[in-house]
Amino acid sequence: GLIRMNSSRIAARLLIEPHMGEFLARYPKLQLELVMNDGFSNIVADGMDAGLRLGESLDEHMVAVPVTPPIEMAIVGSPAYFERHGLPETPADLMRHNCLAYRFTSSGTIDRWSFTSPDAEGRTVLFEPKGNAVFNDDENMLTAAVQGVGLIKYLDLCVRRHLADGRLVRVLAPWCRPFPGFYLYVPSRAQMPAKIRALMDFLIEQREQLMRQSANAASAANRKSTKPSPL
């Protein structure tokens, strides 16, 4: 059977690309057609069997199944960048930094950075990045950050490897609250085909792996934070 799946680029890179070989080897009779679309489309009307999106949909005809743990936005830059420009302590300090922007292809708007104050008030602070580069592709933006061009906002799950190997450094973590991660959308469970059930179970397995990795990364970060910073 064919599974036609609509996904944002970032969801596909994080959740599908690393595991395509494993999934198709496990289910040799299945075919996967991956359709990239960063706008929020009506999966049923577009003839799709499933969709991968950030956050939970309110569409009553769809079942939304979480396929990652909760995630956080991470503000990151290269060690070389921070050596030149210093570390921001609060979102207000970002005015003095080169903050690289992401423009949504579907709406044409710039993605604003949202922070929640770590004090009891928990007030929201919105910041519009105004740096010397704007991107509509996550990978290009990430490359610029690794090269020391400026700071970017990215999903913590997507930069974990870069943080672990020291290519990127995270700042303002206390200002970044967790929120619901990626969901798999499928038509209601009543008529769920076996092929969709197989995809759902596979992605839930990957979620368990990501949760274990998150726990390991958190404990490694805690151990690291007890040592003096190299910056």
C-alpha positions in Angstrom: 0.0 0.0 0.0 1.0 3.6 -0.6 1.2 6.1 2.3 1.0 9.7 1.1 2.3 11.9 3.8 2.4 15.7 4.1 5.2 17.1 6.3 7.0 20.3 7.0 10.6 20.2 6.0 11.9 20.4 9.6 9.6 17.5 10.7 10.8 15.4 7.8 14.5 16.0 8.5 14.1 15.3 12.2 11.6 12.3 12.2 11.4 10.7 8.7 14.8 11.1 6.9 17.0 9.4 9.6 14.6 6.3 9.7 13.3 5.9 6.2 15.5 2.9 5.5 14.5 1.2 8.7 10.8 1.8 8.2 10.7 0.6 4.5 12.8 -2.5 5.3 10.4 -3.4 8.2 7.4 -3.0 5.9 8.6 -4.1 2.4 5.0 -4.0 0.9 4.6 -0.3 1.8 5.5 2.7 -0.4 6.0 6.2 1.1 5.3 9.4 -0.8 6.6 12.4 1.1 5.2 15.8 0.2 6.9 18.8 1.7 4.7 21.7 2.6 5.4 24.2 5.3 1.9 25.6 5.3 -0.9 24.0 7.3 -2.9 22.0 4.7 -6.1 20.0 5.0 -4.7 16.5 4.8 -7.9 14.8 3.8 -8.9 17.4 1.2 -5.4 17.1 -0.3 -5.7 13.4 -0.7 -3.0 12.7 2.0 -3.1 9.7 4.4 -1.1 11.4 7.1 0.6 14.7 8.1 3.4 15.7 10.4 3.1 19.1 12.1 4.3 21.0 15.1 1.6 21.5 17.7 -1.8 19.9 18.1 -4.5 20.5 15.5 -8.1 21.4 16.4 -9.5 19.5 13.4 -12.2 17.3 14.9 -11.9 14.8 12.0 -8.3 14.0 12.6 -6.5 12.1 15.3 -3.3 13.9 16.6 -0.7 11.6 18.0 2.4 13.1 19.7 5.6 11.7 18.0 8.2 13.7 19.9 8.6 14.7 23.6 7.8 18.3 24.4 10.4 20.6 22.9 11.9 24.0 23.5 13.1 26.7 21.2 16.9 27.1 21.6 18.8 30.4 20.9 22.2 29.3 19.7 25.4 30.7 18.2 28.9 29.5 17.6 31.7 29.7 20.3 33.6 32.1 18.0 30.5 34.4 17.7 30.2 34.6 21.5 33.9 35.3 22.0 33.5 38.4 19.7 30.1 39.6 21.0 29.6 38.2 24.5 26.7 36.2 26.0 23.2 37.7 26.2 21.7 37.4 29.7 18.2 38.5 28.9 16.1 38.9 25.7 16.7 42.7 25.9 20.4 42.0 25.3 19.6 40.6 21.9 19.2 44.1 20.5 23.0 44.2 20.5 23.4 40.9 18.6 23.1 39.8 15.0 19.9 37.8 15.2 19.2 35.9 12.0 15.6 35.6 10.9 13.4 32.9 9.4 10.6 33.9 6.9 7.6 31.5 6.6 7.2 30.6 2.9 3.4 30.1 3.3 2.6 33.5 5.0 5.7 35.6 4.1 6.0 36.7 7.8 9.1 36.7 9.9 9.2 34.2 12.7 9.3 36.2 16.0 11.1 34.9 19.0 8.9 34.3 22.0 10.3 34.2 25.5 8.7 33.5 28.9 10.4 35.3 31.9 11.8 32.7 34.4 10.3 34.6 37.4 7.0 33.8 39.0 5.2 36.3 36.7 6.0 34.2 33.6 5.4 37.2 31.3 5.8 36.8 27.5 8.5 38.8 25.7 8.3 38.9 21.9 11.4 39.8 19.9 11.7 40.4 16.1 15.1 39.3 14.8 16.8 42.0 12.6 20.1 40.6 11.5 22.0 40.7 8.3 20.4 37.5 6.8 16.9 36.1 6.4 16.2 32.5 5.5 13.2 30.3 4.5 15.2 27.1 4.9 16.2 25.7 8.3 19.4 24.0 7.1 20.8 27.2 5.5 20.0 29.1 8.7 21.8 26.4 10.8 24.8 26.5 8.6 25.1 30.3 9.1 25.0 29.9 12.8 27.7 27.2 12.8 29.8 29.6 10.7 29.6 32.3 13.3 27.4 34.7 11.3 24.9 35.3 14.2 22.3 33.9 16.5 19.4 31.7 15.5 16.3 30.3 17.1 15.9 26.6 16.4 14.3 23.5 17.9 16.4 22.0 20.7 16.0 18.5 19.3 17.5 19.6 16.0 20.7 21.2 17.5 21.4 18.6 20.2 24.3 17.1 18.2 25.8 20.6 17.5 25.6 21.5 21.2 27.2 18.1 22.2 30.2 18.5 19.9 30.7 22.2 20.8 29.9 23.7 17.3 27.0 25.7 18.9 26.4 27.1 22.3 22.9 27.7 23.8 21.9 30.9 25.6 18.8 32.2 27.3 17.7 28.7 28.2 15.8 29.8 31.3 13.6 32.0 29.1 12.6 29.1 26.8 9.6 27.1 28.1 8.8 23.6 26.8 5.7 23.3 24.5 4.0 20.4 22.7 6.2 18.9 20.0 5.4 17.2 16.7 2.2 15.4 16.0 1.2 12.8 13.4 -2.2 13.6 12.0 -4.3 10.8 10.7 -8.0 10.4 9.8 -10.1 9.2 12.8 -9.2 5.9 14.3 -12.6 4.3 13.3 -11.4 3.6 9.8 -7.6 3.6 10.3 -5.9 1.3 7.7 -3.2 -1.1 8.8 -0.5 0.8 6.9 -1.3 4.0 8.9 -1.3 2.0 12.2 2.2 0.7 11.2 3.5 4.3 10.5 2.0 5.5 13.8 3.5 2.7 15.9 6.9 3.2 14.2 6.9 6.9 15.0 5.8 6.3 18.6 8.9 4.0 18.9 11.1 6.8 17.6 9.5 9.1 20.2 10.5 6.8 23.0 14.1 6.9 21.7 14.0 10.7 21.5 12.7 10.8 25.1 15.6 8.7 26.3 18.1 10.9 24.3 16.5 14.0 25.9 17.0 12.6 29.4 20.6 11.8 28.6 21.3 15.2 27.0 19.7 16.9 30.1 21.9 15.0 32.5 25.0 15.7 30.4 24.1 19.4 30.3 23.7 19.5 34.1 27.1 17.9 34.5 28.6 20.4 32.1 26.9 23.4 33.8 28.6 22.6 37.1 32.0 23.3 35.4 33.1 26.9 34.7 32.2 28.1 31.2 35.1 28.2 28.7 33.8 31.6 27.4 
